[in-house]
């Protein structure tokens, strides 16, 4: 906190930085200090291995208002905008005035944003325990149920002593029952607070700047878990204002448009920035999820999900200017997601 020693202690920014919620920002300030020291920092080799801004382009901190609007998820867009505002406030009300008070040149805003993005995407622990762990932060994410083969764990007391490491250190342990063969990539779940280790898609974008391979699984594990959430989602998306066939057909059309945009980007017929591509992938997956939960909802009213199949098939088959392959794949996605909804109900 030396960087901010000339900041007034009673400001909202100062109070935030002293709080548990601001621990990751304090860590980012420390990282920024060492980055400015360059080769003189005792962490210079580690700093040289950290990713540049381009590799973290998908992190929510860097999204513009226009890019956030492409998500079609007001809650996530607001979360991104709010956090971006907090980070900028710390810079403009804390870092910059403190530097000027010392007669020093403040760092560029982009350097501060990058430090925050690095901490947010690589830190272990939360609150006062937030820390960067060189080496372990190179390991990629994999949902626990999909094959994560290691567990990053903070060990203390006897367990730390048995492993020969200091109490409070993080270690990498193999997941019980999973073999790690020579040359295999090490992966662990970034998600620690639910049983299946499925990282929510919105958290992926906000903190890590990427989406999972099985986006629908990540969305389905965490979104709209209560009847009130579902009702709000259906009302917001207009699913309660039309007959089921009409409502579902509109969602097929929307999903088809998103599919065409993404396919156009793949073939070079349409230019998309990395964040635009992420936004449309997220929007497509979320639309599949909302529609499938609507089908599950109709099934609860009609006595079974099977009773809704004719409605779903009519909605999909009747969609205009949509390829037969897409209709087939969309029906498959819907049935898979409806089954997941039923399993979690």
C-alpha positions in Angstrom: 0.0 0.0 0.0 3.1 2.3 -0.1 1.9 3.5 -3.5 -1.2 5.0 -1.9 0.4 6.4 1.3 -0.5 9.9 0.3 -4.2 9.0 -0.3 -6.7 10.3 2.2 -7.7 7.5 4.5 -11.4 8.3 4.7 -12.2 8.1 1.0 -14.3 5.3 -0.4 -11.4 4.1 -2.4 -9.2 3.9 0.7 -11.9 2.1 2.6 -12.3 -0.4 -0.2 -8.6 -1.1 -0.4 -8.4 -1.8 3.4 -11.4 -4.2 3.2 -11.4 -7.9 2.5 -13.2 -7.2 -0.8 -10.3 -5.1 -1.9 -7.5 -7.6 -1.1 -7.1 -8.6 -4.8 -6.7 -4.9 -5.7 -4.0 -4.6 -3.0 -2.3 -7.6 -4.7 -2.6 -5.9 -8.1 -1.0 -2.7 -6.6 1.9 -4.9 -5.4 2.2 -6.5 -8.8 2.2 -3.1 -10.5 5.1 -2.0 -8.2 7.2 -5.0 -9.2 6.4 -4.5 -12.9 7.7 -1.0 -12.7 10.9 -2.2 -11.0 11.6 -4.3 -14.1 14.7 -6.4 -13.9 15.4 -5.1 -10.4 12.4 -6.9 -9.0 13.2 -10.2 -7.2 10.2 -11.6 -9.1 11.5 -10.5 -12.6 11.6 -14.1 -14.1 7.9 -14.6 -13.0 6.9 -11.2 -14.3 8.4 -11.9 -17.7 6.2 -15.0 -18.0 2.9 -13.2 -17.3 0.5 -12.7 -20.2 0.3 -9.5 -22.2 -2.9 -7.5 -22.4 -3.7 -9.2 -25.8 -4.0 -12.6 -24.2 -6.4 -11.3 -21.6 -8.5 -9.4 -24.1 -11.7 -11.3 -23.2 -11.6 -10.4 -19.5 -14.7 -8.4 -18.6 -12.6 -5.4 -17.5 -11.8 -4.6 -21.1 -15.2 -4.8 -22.6 -16.8 -1.6 -24.1 -20.5 -0.8 -23.5 -21.3 -1.8 -27.1 -19.5 -5.1 -26.7 -21.3 -5.8 -23.4 -24.7 -5.2 -25.1 -24.0 -8.1 -27.5 -24.2 -10.5 -24.6 -28.0 -10.0 -24.3 -27.5 -10.6 -20.6 -28.2 -7.4 -18.6 -27.0 -8.8 -15.3 -23.6 -9.8 -16.7 -23.2 -6.6 -18.6 -24.0 -4.6 -15.4 -21.5 -6.7 -13.4 -18.8 -6.1 -16.0 -19.5 -2.3 -16.1 -19.6 -2.0 -12.4 -16.3 -3.7 -11.8 -14.7 -1.7 -14.6 -15.9 1.5 -12.9 -14.4 0.4 -9.5 -11.0 -0.3 -11.0 -11.0 3.1 -12.8 -12.0 4.8 -9.6 -9.1 3.3 -7.7 -6.8 4.6 -10.4 -8.3 8.1 -10.7 -9.1 8.7 -7.1 -6.2 6.7 -5.5 -3.2 5.8 -7.7 -2.9 9.0 -9.8 -3.4 11.6 -7.1 -1.1 9.7 -4.7 1.7 9.7 -7.4 1.2 13.4 -8.0 1.4 14.1 -4.3 4.8 12.5 -4.3 5.9 14.4 -7.4 6.0 11.1 -9.4 4.6 10.2 -12.7 1.5 8.0 -12.4 1.5 4.7 -14.3 -0.8 4.5 -17.4 -4.3 3.4 -16.7 -3.8 0.4 -19.1 -0.9 -0.9 -16.9 -3.2 -0.8 -13.8 -6.0 -2.5 -15.7 -3.6 -5.2 -16.8 -2.3 -5.8 -13.3 -5.9 -6.2 -12.0 -6.8 -8.5 -14.9 -3.7 -10.7 -14.2 -4.6 -11.0 -10.5 -8.3 -11.7 -11.3 -7.4 -14.4 -13.7 -4.5 -16.1 -11.8 -5.0 -15.6 -8.1 -5.4 -18.4 -5.6 -7.5 -17.9 -2.5 -10.0 -15.2 -1.8 -10.3 -12.2 0.4 -7.3 -11.7 2.7 -5.8 -14.9 1.3 -5.6 -13.8 -2.3 -2.1 -14.6 -3.7 -0.3 -15.3 -6.9 1.4 -18.7 -7.1 4.1 -18.9 -9.8 3.9 -22.2 -11.7 0.5 -23.2 -10.5 -1.1 -20.3 -12.2 0.0 -21.8 -15.6 -2.4 -24.7 -15.3 -5.5 -24.5 -17.4 -9.1 -25.0 -16.3 -11.1 -28.2 -16.7 -14.4 -28.9 -15.0 -13.9 -31.5 -12.3 -16.5 -33.9 -13.7 -14.9 -33.7 -17.2 -11.5 -34.8 -16.3 -9.6 -32.3 -14.1 -6.6 -34.4 -13.0 -5.1 -32.2 -10.3 -6.3 -30.2 -7.3 -4.6 -27.0 -6.2 -4.9 -27.0 -2.5 -3.7 -24.7 0.4 -2.2 -26.9 3.1 -1.5 -26.1 6.7 -0.4 -27.7 9.9 0.3 -31.4 9.9 -0.6 -31.8 6.2 1.9 -29.1 5.2 4.6 -30.7 7.4 3.9 -34.1 5.9 4.4 -32.7 2.4 7.5 -30.8 3.4 6.2 -27.3 2.6 5.5 -24.2 4.8 2.1 -24.0 6.4 -0.2 -21.9 4.2 1.5 -23.0 0.9 -0.4 -24.1 -2.2 0.5 -27.5 -3.5 -0.7 -29.4 -6.6 -2.1 -32.9 -5.8 -3.4 -35.6 -8.1 -7.2 -36.1 -8.1 -8.0 -39.4 -6.4 -8.8 -42.1 -8.9 -7.3 -40.4 -11.9 -4.0 -41.4 -13.4 -1.6 -38.8 -14.9 0.5 -40.3 -17.6 3.9 -38.9 -18.7 3.4 -36.0 -21.0 -0.2 -35.4 -20.1 -1.4 -31.9 -19.6 -2.1 -30.9 -16.0 -5.6 -29.4 -15.5 -7.6 -28.4 -12.5 -11.0 -26.8 -11.8 -10.9 -23.0 -11.1 -14.2 -23.5 -9.3 -13.9 -24.6 -5.7 -17.3 -24.0 -4.1 -19.6 -26.5 -5.8 -19.5 -30.2 -6.0 -18.9 -30.7 -9.7 -16.4 -28.0 -10.2 -18.3 -26.5 -13.1 -17.2 -22.9 -13.6 -20.1 -20.5 -14.4 -19.9 -19.0 -17.9 -20.4 -15.5 -16.7 -17.6 -15.9 -14.2 -15.4 -17.2 -17.0 -15.9 -14.1 -19.0 -15.7 -11.7 -16.1 -12.5 -13.0 -14.6 -10.8 -15.3 -17.1 -11.9 -14.0 -20.5 -12.8 -17.4 -22.1 -15.7 -19.8 -22.4 -15.7 -23.6 -21.9 -16.0 -26.2 -24.6 -19.3 -27.3 -23.2 -20.9 -23.9 -22.8 -24.4 -25.2 -22.3 -23.3 -27.4 -19.4 -21.6 -24.4 -17.7 -24.7 -22.2 -18.3 -27.1 -24.9 -17.2 -25.3 -25.7 -13.9 -25.8 -22.2 -12.5 -28.5 -20.1 -14.2 -32.1 -19.7 -13.4 -32.1 -22.1 -10.5 -35.3 -20.8 -8.9 -38.9 -20.5 -10.3 -38.7 -16.7 -9.8 -35.5 -16.5 -11.9 -37.2 -18.6 -14.6 -40.3 -16.4 -14.6 -38.2 -13.3 -15.0 -36.2 -14.8 -17.8 -39.2 -16.0 -19.7 -40.9 -12.6 -19.3 -37.8 -10.7 -20.3 -37.3 -12.8 -23.4 -41.0 -12.6 -24.5 -41.6 -16.3 -24.1 -44.9 -15.7 -22.1 -46.4 -13.3 -24.7 -47.1 -15.9 -27.5 -48.2 -19.4 -28.1 -45.5 -22.0 -27.3 -44.9 -22.9 -31.0 -44.6 -19.3 -32.0 -42.4 -18.4 -29.0 -40.0 -21.3 -29.6 -39.8 -20.7 -33.3 -38.7 -17.1 -32.6 -35.9 -18.6 -30.5 -34.8 -20.9 -33.3 -34.6 -17.9 -35.6 -32.4 -16.0 -33.1 -30.1 -19.0 -32.6 -29.8 -19.4 -36.4 -28.8 -15.8 -36.8 -26.1 -16.2 -34.2 -24.9 -19.4 -35.8 -24.6 -17.7 -39.2 -22.6 -14.8 -37.7 -20.2 -17.3 -36.0 -19.9 -19.4 -39.1 -19.2 -16.3 -41.2 -16.4 -15.4 -38.9 -14.9 -18.9 -39.2 -14.9 -18.8 -43.0 -13.6 -15.3 -43.1 -16.8 -13.8 -44.6 -17.4 -11.7 -41.5 -14.9 -10.0 -39.3 -15.4 -10.3 -35.5 -13.1 -9.1 -32.8 -12.3 -11.6 -30.0 -14.8 -10.0 -27.6 -17.5 -9.9 -30.3 -17.0 -13.6 -31.0 -17.1 -14.4 -27.2 -20.3 -12.3 -26.8 -22.1 -14.1 -29.6 -21.0 -17.6 -28.5 -22.2 -16.7 -25.0 -25.5 -15.3 -26.3 -26.1 -18.4 -28.5 -25.5 -20.8 -25.6 -27.7 -18.8 -23.3 -30.5 -18.7 -25.8 -30.3 -22.5 -26.1 -30.5 -22.7 -22.4 -33.5 -20.4 -21.9 -35.4 -22.2 -24.7 -34.7 -25.6 -23.1 -35.8 -24.4 -19.7 -39.0 -23.1 -21.3 -39.6 -26.6 -22.8 -39.0 -28.1 -19.4 -41.4 -25.6 -17.9 -44.0 -26.5 -20.5 -43.4 -30.2 -19.6 -44.2 -29.5 -16.0 -47.5 -28.0 -17.0 -48.4 -30.7 -19.5 -47.4 -33.6 -17.3 -44.2 -34.7 -19.0 -41.4 -33.3 -21.2 -42.4 -35.9 -23.8 -45.7 -34.2 -24.3 -43.8 -31.1 -25.4 -41.8 -32.9 -28.1 -44.5 -32.3 -30.9 -44.5 -28.6 -30.0 -40.7 -28.3 -30.1 -40.4 -30.3 -33.3 -43.1 -28.2 -35.0 -41.4 -25.0 -33.9 -38.1 -26.2 -35.3 -39.3 -27.7 -38.5 -41.4 -24.6 -39.3 -38.6 -22.2 -39.0 -38.0 -20.4 -42.3 -34.6 -20.1 -44.1 -32.9 -22.3 -41.6 -30.7 -25.2 -42.8 -31.8 -28.8 -42.2 -28.5 -29.6 -40.5 -28.9 -26.7 -38.1 -32.5 -27.8 -37.2 -31.3 -31.3 -36.5 -28.4 -30.1 -34.3 -30.6 -27.6 -32.5 -33.2 -30.3 -31.7 -30.3 -32.5 -30.3 -29.0 -29.6 -28.2 -32.5 -28.8 -26.9 -33.2 -32.4 -25.9 -29.8 -32.7 -24.1 -30.3 -29.4 -22.2 -33.9 -30.4 -21.3 -32.5 -33.7 -19.9 -30.0 -31.7 -17.8 -32.8 -29.4 -16.6 -34.8 -32.4 -15.5 -31.8 -34.0 -13.7 -31.2 -30.8 -11.7 -34.9 -30.1 -11.0 
